[in-house]
Structure formats: C-alpha cells, structure tokens
Amino acid sequence: MKTDYGVLNFFRGKVFLLMLIFSFEKTLMYYLMTFLPFWINSVLAVSVFRIILSAYSFLVNFVLFFVAFYYACDRGIVIQEKPAGTLISILVGGFVGTWIGGLTAPLLLPALGVKDFSFTYGLSMLPSVMQQSLPSDTILAIAAMLSSWFVLKWDEKLMESGFKARAEAPPDIILVSVLYAVFGILSLCILPLLIFVPYIGTELWSLWLIATLFPLVAVNAVSQIAVAVGLYKGKRWGWLTAFAASMISICFNAVSLTIYGFQPSSESFSTLVFLTVMIIALVLNIITIIFLLTSSSRHHCRIVNPTKPSP
C-alpha cells in the first residue's frame, strides 16, 4: 500500500486560494472601516460610508464567500472525501490571507491620506483581526461546503423517490416573483437619480458617495430580478434566498418600528413617512413568507421531503 505524504497533494488548492483571497479582502476592509474617522473629517460622512462599507462587507464576505465555497469546491464532495486536507487548507489560507492583508493595509492607508497612522500601530492590530475573522470564516466555509453536499444528496433522494416538479409556476410563486421583479426594476430606475445625492461636506466626498452607492444599488437590483427569475423557474436557491431575505427584513422592520415608534418626535412628518414605509414593508414580507410556505410553492421549488409522494 502506497502512502503519499506530499504537502501539495494533501492541500486542497482551490479551497486554500479562495480562503486566502477572501481573508485578504476582509482584512483590508476591516482596516479601512476602523480608520475612516482618521481619513474623513465629517462625522456624517463617516457614518454614511460605514453603512455603505458594511453593506459591501456583507455582500462580499458573506454572500459571495458562501456562494464561492458552495459552487467551487466540487459540490462539497471535497470535504466529504478529504476533510483533514480541506480543514487545514481553510485554516492556512485564512492565516496567510489575513497576514498579507495586515501587512498591506499599513502601507496602503497612509497613501490614501489617513492621518496619524504608523506601520507599527497597524501591524499591532493583526492578532486581534485574526482572532475575530479566522474562526467565523472557517465555520462559514465548512457550512457552505456541507450545504452543497447536503443539497446534492437531497436531489439524489428526490430522484430516487420519483419526484417530479410542476412545469408551470403556481399563482403563489408568480405573485412573489412579480414583487421581486417590480422592486428590482424600481431599484434600476433609482440609479440615474444618484447624481442628485446631496453633497456631504465637499464635492469630493459627494462624488465618492455616488461612486460607492451606484454599484451597491445595481447589485441589489440585479439580485432581486435574479431571485424573481429563479423563483419562477423553480430554483431552490431562489426560494431559499427569498425566504431568508424576507425573514431578515421582517426582523429589521419590526426593530425599526419598535425603536422609532416610541420616540418623542414620532409625530413629525418624516418619522410618520418612515413608519408608514416600514409597516408596508413588514406586511409585504409577511405575505411573501406565507406564499413561499404554501405546499404548491415548496413543491415548485423542490423544498419537499423525498419520502413523501408528489402531490
């Protein structure tokens, strides 16, 4: 019996590379968000850019990260067949990516105009960054690959049980798809209006604001239209994305209504408009959840138990 102790054969190259890239980007994003007050003088501008950067961080370091590991690692088979090599590749990739990012950021930030910043101070933050990001990124990468493997086995069980999805989308799915398509199109219509965003302090920061908002709104619009198409075609990822997004939105709407509804200035016109929008959004998200959970919607998107006969 031949035993192979080669390091290159033991490592999962694709897993290592993905982890390195995302850890590097996440570390740079962390440094940038931390030192925004040293770069921008306006408190309002710092708050706005932190919100925008948080949205980018969520899209890249959670959504794109999950999707990359879900699809790029052989449907999770790699973690099933070689769990030790996969785990070590994730840990080493995250360690190397974080270190490269931690060495790059202290060199990059002074070039961007960050004041009162030294290379030594930036490097001293690196252990803290690694403690925060490496465990969570490792768990997320493993969860993504296990999810891919789980879905693969789920589809195999559905085929064995003789499951057949409906050719036509039910009215429940059509309604939810239309809602997503409408909001996606409305988001696209907002893009040309971004040039009228009010200035924040100086013209330069106003241009930066437009430049960062434009792709964010575009991604949101395209994503909603993609979910609409996915739901209509019976894609499981479309159903899961719509369900997760609605649950998160319900939580956000409920918290917003609770916070702003009991403020002393809750009778002002702007607050009333905000509360009205939150109530409408809450109702729409609850309706979306109800329609997604109907048997016809779940059957169309293959969110069913393989052991149950098809209706």
One Martini backbone bead per residue (centre of mass of N, CA, C, O) as a GRO file, in nm:
protein
  311
    1MET     BB    1   0.094   0.038   0.025
    2LYS     BB    2   0.060   0.368  -0.066
    3THR     BB    3   0.209   0.660   0.075
    4ASP     BB    4   0.109   1.012   0.080
    5TYR     BB    5   0.302   1.312   0.198
    6GLY     BB    6   0.226   1.533   0.016
    7VAL     BB    7   0.146   1.859   0.041
    8LEU     BB    8   0.007   1.916  -0.235
    9ASN     BB    9  -0.194   1.670  -0.205
   10PHE     BB   10  -0.323   1.758   0.068
   11PHE     BB   11  -0.397   2.009  -0.047
   12ARG     BB   12  -0.659   2.243  -0.128
   13GLY     BB   13  -0.624   2.476  -0.362
   14LYS     BB   14  -0.907   2.610  -0.390
   15VAL     BB   15  -0.956   2.657  -0.090
   16PHE     BB   16  -0.702   2.820  -0.026
   17LEU     BB   17  -0.748   3.053  -0.232
   18LEU     BB   18  -1.022   3.154  -0.134
   19MET     BB   19  -0.937   3.214   0.158
   20LEU     BB   20  -0.715   3.416   0.092
   21ILE     BB   21  -0.880   3.630  -0.061
   22PHE     BB   22  -1.101   3.688   0.159
   23SER     BB   23  -0.906   3.757   0.392
   24PHE     BB   24  -0.767   3.992   0.257
   25GLU     BB   25  -1.020   4.168   0.207
   26LYS     BB   26  -1.128   4.175   0.502
   27THR     BB   27  -0.883   4.318   0.625
   28LEU     BB   28  -0.896   4.577   0.460
   29MET     BB   29  -1.185   4.653   0.546
   30TYR     BB   30  -1.127   4.680   0.846
   31TYR     BB   31  -0.920   4.909   0.832
   32LEU     BB   32  -1.095   5.113   0.681
   33MET     BB   33  -1.329   5.132   0.893
   34THR     BB   34  -1.152   5.208   1.142
   35PHE     BB   35  -1.001   5.474   0.976
   36LEU     BB   36  -1.214   5.685   0.881
   37PRO     BB   37  -1.183   5.924   1.094
   38PHE     BB   38  -0.874   5.975   0.981
   39TRP     BB   39  -0.986   6.055   0.677
   40ILE     BB   40  -1.262   6.184   0.778
   41ASN     BB   41  -1.415   6.470   0.915
   42SER     BB   42  -1.702   6.389   0.876
   43VAL     BB   43  -1.945   6.238   1.058
   44LEU     BB   44  -2.156   6.182   0.840
   45ALA     BB   45  -1.967   6.048   0.636
   46VAL     BB   46  -1.877   5.814   0.817
   47SER     BB   47  -2.157   5.689   0.859
   48VAL     BB   48  -2.226   5.638   0.563
   49PHE     BB   49  -1.972   5.469   0.483
   50ARG     BB   50  -2.018   5.244   0.690
   51ILE     BB   51  -2.280   5.142   0.574
   52ILE     BB   52  -2.172   5.078   0.291
   53LEU     BB   53  -1.938   4.889   0.380
   54SER     BB   54  -2.121   4.685   0.523
   55ALA     BB   55  -2.268   4.598   0.268
   56TYR     BB   56  -2.018   4.498   0.118
   57SER     BB   57  -1.926   4.296   0.332
   58PHE     BB   58  -2.175   4.116   0.313
   59LEU     BB   59  -2.159   4.045   0.010
   60VAL     BB   60  -1.862   3.932   0.017
   61ASN     BB   61  -1.820   3.787   0.322
   62PHE     BB   62  -2.093   3.610   0.269
   63VAL     BB   63  -2.228   3.565  -0.003
   64LEU     BB   64  -1.981   3.519  -0.192
   65PHE     BB   65  -1.838   3.321  -0.008
   66PHE     BB   66  -2.058   3.103  -0.004
   67VAL     BB   67  -2.086   3.062  -0.311
   68ALA     BB   68  -1.794   2.982  -0.371
   69PHE     BB   69  -1.790   2.724  -0.183
   70TYR     BB   70  -2.041   2.588  -0.301
   71TYR     BB   71  -1.936   2.573  -0.622
   72ALA     BB   72  -1.595   2.534  -0.612
   73CYS     BB   73  -1.603   2.237  -0.426
   74ASP     BB   74  -1.750   1.984  -0.550
   75ARG     BB   75  -2.023   1.981  -0.386
   76GLY     BB   76  -1.860   1.894  -0.108
   77ILE     BB   77  -1.683   1.635  -0.159
   78VAL     BB   78  -1.407   1.726  -0.043
   79ILE     BB   79  -1.503   1.715   0.264
   80GLN     BB   80  -1.575   1.409   0.256
   81GLU     BB   81  -1.297   1.280   0.149
   82LYS     BB   82  -1.100   1.547   0.268
   83PRO     BB   83  -1.117   1.691   0.566
   84ALA     BB   84  -0.826   1.756   0.657
   85GLY     BB   85  -0.725   1.915   0.407
   86THR     BB   86  -0.954   2.122   0.411
   87LEU     BB   87  -0.913   2.245   0.692
   88ILE     BB   88  -0.614   2.327   0.656
   89SER     BB   89  -0.660   2.508   0.406
   90ILE     BB   90  -0.841   2.710   0.551
   91LEU     BB   91  -0.647   2.798   0.778
   92VAL     BB   92  -0.401   2.878   0.604
   93GLY     BB   93  -0.546   3.073   0.413
   94GLY     BB   94  -0.644   3.267   0.638
   95PHE     BB   95  -0.367   3.333   0.757
   96VAL     BB   96  -0.227   3.443   0.500
   97GLY     BB   97  -0.440   3.656   0.416
   98THR     BB   98  -0.428   3.822   0.679
   99TRP     BB   99  -0.127   3.892   0.669
  100ILE     BB  100  -0.124   4.035   0.398
  101GLY     BB  101  -0.337   4.246   0.479
  102GLY     BB  102  -0.176   4.350   0.737
  103LEU     BB  103   0.068   4.453   0.552
  104THR     BB  104  -0.086   4.632   0.342
  105ALA     BB  105  -0.254   4.843   0.500
  106PRO     BB  106  -0.016   5.015   0.635
  107LEU     BB  107   0.073   5.105   0.336
  108LEU     BB  108  -0.203   5.219   0.215
  109LEU     BB  109  -0.329   5.434   0.407
  110PRO     BB  110  -0.122   5.669   0.381
  111ALA     BB  111  -0.175   5.695   0.067
  112LEU     BB  112  -0.489   5.786   0.132
  113GLY     BB  113  -0.460   5.999   0.397
  114VAL     BB  114  -0.403   5.883   0.669
  115LYS     BB  115  -0.381   5.997   0.985
  116ASP     BB  116  -0.191   5.901   1.238
  117PHE     BB  117  -0.019   5.655   1.093
  118SER     BB  118   0.136   5.338   1.156
  119PHE     BB  119   0.281   5.043   1.094
  120THR     BB  120   0.296   4.936   1.386
  121TYR     BB  121   0.000   4.984   1.462
  122GLY     BB  122  -0.124   4.808   1.238
  123LEU     BB  123   0.026   4.542   1.318
  124SER     BB  124  -0.099   4.520   1.614
  125MET     BB  125  -0.396   4.436   1.497
  126LEU     BB  126  -0.370   4.148   1.371
  127PRO     BB  127  -0.445   3.945   1.600
  128SER     BB  128  -0.736   4.052   1.634
  129VAL     BB  129  -0.833   3.998   1.346
  130MET     BB  130  -0.782   3.690   1.352
  131GLN     BB  131  -0.970   3.619   1.593
  132GLN     BB  132  -1.234   3.719   1.441
  133SER     BB  133  -1.216   3.580   1.140
  134LEU     BB  134  -1.117   3.281   1.129
  135PRO     BB  135  -1.348   3.125   1.271
  136SER     BB  136  -1.589   3.232   1.097
  137ASP     BB  137  -1.475   3.151   0.816
  138THR     BB  138  -1.451   2.850   0.871
  139ILE     BB  139  -1.749   2.793   0.930
  140LEU     BB  140  -1.862   2.905   0.662
  141ALA     BB  141  -1.708   2.719   0.466
  142ILE     BB  142  -1.813   2.450   0.579
  143ALA     BB  143  -2.116   2.515   0.547
  144ALA     BB  144  -2.112   2.547   0.238
  145MET     BB  145  -2.007   2.259   0.167
  146LEU     BB  146  -2.226   2.103   0.323
  147SER     BB  147  -2.465   2.222   0.167
  148SER     BB  148  -2.384   2.110  -0.107
  149TRP     BB  149  -2.391   1.813  -0.022
  150PHE     BB  150  -2.685   1.810   0.081
  151VAL     BB  151  -2.821   1.889  -0.189
  152LEU     BB  152  -2.718   1.651  -0.351
  153LYS     BB  153  -2.859   1.432  -0.177
  154TRP     BB  154  -3.143   1.543  -0.204
  155ASP     BB  155  -3.168   1.505  -0.511
  156GLU     BB  156  -3.125   1.200  -0.506
  157LYS     BB  157  -3.377   1.137  -0.334
  158LEU     BB  158  -3.585   1.258  -0.527
  159MET     BB  159  -3.524   1.067  -0.763
  160GLU     BB  160  -3.585   0.800  -0.608
  161SER     BB  161  -3.895   0.900  -0.543
  162GLY     BB  162  -4.015   1.039  -0.816
  163PHE     BB  163  -3.986   1.334  -0.846
  164LYS     BB  164  -4.207   1.604  -0.980
  165ALA     BB  165  -4.217   1.897  -1.117
  166ARG     BB  166  -4.376   2.158  -1.213
  167ALA     BB  167  -4.398   2.335  -1.508
  168GLU     BB  168  -4.577   2.541  -1.361
  169ALA     BB  169  -4.632   2.819  -1.196
  170PRO     BB  170  -4.774   2.920  -0.927
  171PRO     BB  171  -4.940   3.188  -0.801
  172ASP     BB  172  -4.755   3.235  -0.557
  173ILE     BB  173  -4.488   3.260  -0.719
  174ILE     BB  174  -4.573   3.480  -0.915
  175LEU     BB  175  -4.618   3.703  -0.705
  176VAL     BB  176  -4.332   3.707  -0.585
  177SER     BB  177  -4.184   3.755  -0.853
  178VAL     BB  178  -4.317   4.028  -0.913
  179LEU     BB  179  -4.215   4.177  -0.664
  180TYR     BB  180  -3.913   4.146  -0.727
  181ALA     BB  181  -3.918   4.271  -1.011
  182VAL     BB  182  -4.026   4.550  -0.932
  183PHE     BB  183  -3.798   4.626  -0.727
  184GLY     BB  184  -3.568   4.591  -0.930
  185ILE     BB  185  -3.664   4.808  -1.132
  186LEU     BB  186  -3.672   5.043  -0.930
  187SER     BB  187  -3.368   5.032  -0.867
  188LEU     BB  188  -3.280   5.103  -1.156
  189CYS     BB  189  -3.428   5.385  -1.156
  190ILE     BB  190  -3.238   5.511  -0.930
  191LEU     BB  191  -2.956   5.544  -1.056
  192PRO     BB  192  -2.988   5.830  -1.203
  193LEU     BB  193  -3.051   5.980  -0.913
  194LEU     BB  194  -2.759   5.983  -0.773
  195ILE     BB  195  -2.664   6.269  -0.883
  196PHE     BB  196  -2.862   6.408  -0.644
  197VAL     BB  197  -2.687   6.377  -0.417
  198PRO     BB  198  -2.597   6.519  -0.151
  199TYR     BB  199  -2.367   6.687  -0.012
  200ILE     BB  200  -2.062   6.595   0.188
  201GLY     BB  201  -1.902   6.882   0.253
  202THR     BB  202  -1.777   6.786  -0.031
  203GLU     BB  203  -1.743   6.708  -0.360
  204LEU     BB  204  -1.567   6.458  -0.327
  205TRP     BB  205  -1.759   6.294  -0.132
  206SER     BB  206  -1.996   6.292  -0.324
  207LEU     BB  207  -1.855   6.122  -0.542
  208TRP     BB  208  -1.793   5.881  -0.359
  209LEU     BB  209  -2.085   5.818  -0.291
  210ILE     BB  210  -2.179   5.756  -0.577
  211ALA     BB  211  -1.963   5.536  -0.641
  212THR     BB  212  -2.065   5.339  -0.404
  213LEU     BB  213  -2.378   5.326  -0.461
  214PHE     BB  214  -2.417   5.229  -0.750
  215PRO     BB  215  -2.329   4.923  -0.729
  216LEU     BB  216  -2.519   4.853  -0.493
  217VAL     BB  217  -2.788   4.906  -0.641
  218ALA     BB  218  -2.730   4.721  -0.881
  219VAL     BB  219  -2.705   4.456  -0.723
  220ASN     BB  220  -2.986   4.466  -0.598
  221ALA     BB  221  -3.145   4.463  -0.862
  222VAL     BB  222  -3.029   4.204  -0.990
  223SER     BB  223  -3.098   4.015  -0.753
  224GLN     BB  224  -3.409   4.047  -0.764
  225ILE     BB  225  -3.440   3.948  -1.054
  226ALA     BB  226  -3.306   3.672  -1.011
  227VAL     BB  227  -3.508   3.570  -0.799
  228ALA     BB  228  -3.756   3.588  -0.979
  229VAL     BB  229  -3.655   3.382  -1.188
  230GLY     BB  230  -3.593   3.148  -0.996
  231LEU     BB  231  -3.880   3.111  -0.890
  232TYR     BB  232  -4.026   3.065  -1.161
  233LYS     BB  233  -3.818   2.809  -1.228
  234GLY     BB  234  -3.770   2.644  -0.948
  235LYS     BB  235  -3.541   2.742  -0.766
  236ARG     BB  236  -3.400   2.683  -0.467
  237TRP     BB  237  -3.229   2.945  -0.431
  238GLY     BB  238  -3.468   3.138  -0.465
  239TRP     BB  239  -3.628   3.051  -0.218
  240LEU     BB  240  -3.407   3.085   0.001
  241THR     BB  241  -3.349   3.384  -0.052
  242ALA     BB  242  -3.636   3.493  -0.007
  243PHE     BB  243  -3.675   3.383   0.278
  244ALA     BB  244  -3.429   3.512   0.417
  245ALA     BB  245  -3.489   3.808   0.337
  246SER     BB  246  -3.769   3.824   0.479
  247MET     BB  247  -3.675   3.760   0.766
  248ILE     BB  248  -3.476   3.995   0.792
  249SER     BB  249  -3.682   4.221   0.726
  250ILE     BB  250  -3.874   4.170   0.959
  251CYS     BB  251  -3.672   4.231   1.180
  252PHE     BB  252  -3.601   4.520   1.090
  253ASN     BB  253  -3.891   4.638   1.092
  254ALA     BB  254  -3.959   4.576   1.390
  255VAL     BB  255  -3.727   4.736   1.518
  256SER     BB  256  -3.788   5.011   1.386
  257LEU     BB  257  -4.075   5.041   1.503
  258THR     BB  258  -3.990   5.027   1.802
  259ILE     BB  259  -3.792   5.266   1.808
  260TYR     BB  260  -3.962   5.500   1.648
  261GLY     BB  261  -4.251   5.472   1.788
  262PHE     BB  262  -4.125   5.583   2.095
  263GLN     BB  263  -4.059   5.858   2.013
  264PRO     BB  264  -4.112   6.192   2.066
  265SER     BB  265  -4.083   6.251   1.731
  266SER     BB  266  -4.320   6.062   1.595
  267GLU     BB  267  -4.501   6.319   1.469
  268SER     BB  268  -4.340   6.365   1.243
  269PHE     BB  269  -4.336   6.348   0.907
  270SER     BB  270  -4.081   6.172   0.855
  271THR     BB  271  -4.154   5.951   1.062
  272LEU     BB  272  -4.426   5.869   0.939
  273VAL     BB  273  -4.313   5.781   0.671
  274PHE     BB  274  -4.122   5.568   0.779
  275LEU     BB  275  -4.339   5.395   0.925
  276THR     BB  276  -4.507   5.335   0.673
  277VAL     BB  277  -4.288   5.186   0.517
  278MET     BB  278  -4.236   4.967   0.733
  279ILE     BB  279  -4.523   4.849   0.730
  280ILE     BB  280  -4.536   4.770   0.434
  281ALA     BB  281  -4.284   4.590   0.439
  282LEU     BB  282  -4.388   4.394   0.655
  283VAL     BB  283  -4.636   4.292   0.503
  284LEU     BB  284  -4.491   4.190   0.245
  285ASN     BB  285  -4.307   3.984   0.394
  286ILE     BB  286  -4.531   3.814   0.518
  287ILE     BB  287  -4.664   3.736   0.252
  288THR     BB  288  -4.416   3.600   0.133
  289ILE     BB  289  -4.392   3.376   0.344
  290ILE     BB  290  -4.669   3.249   0.303
  291PHE     BB  291  -4.632   3.179  -0.005
  292LEU     BB  292  -4.367   3.005   0.031
  293LEU     BB  293  -4.518   2.785   0.238
  294THR     BB  294  -4.666   2.659   0.037
  295SER     BB  295  -4.697   2.362  -0.124
  296SER     BB  296  -4.671   2.466  -0.418
  297SER     BB  297  -4.409   2.627  -0.379
  298ARG     BB  298  -4.229   2.400  -0.266
  299HIS     BB  299  -4.268   2.206  -0.503
  300HIS     BB  300  -4.156   2.392  -0.730
  301CYS     BB  301  -3.866   2.424  -0.545
  302ARG     BB  302  -3.792   2.154  -0.385
  303ILE     BB  303  -3.928   2.186  -0.075
  304VAL     BB  304  -3.908   1.858   0.003
  305ASN     BB  305  -3.973   1.542   0.097
  306PRO     BB  306  -3.864   1.242  -0.040
  307THR     BB  307  -4.081   1.042   0.109
  308LYS     BB  308  -4.293   1.203  -0.025
  309PRO     BB  309  -4.539   1.224  -0.226
  310SER     BB  310  -4.646   1.362  -0.498
  311PRO     BB  311  -4.921   1.583  -0.560
   0.00000   0.00000   0.00000
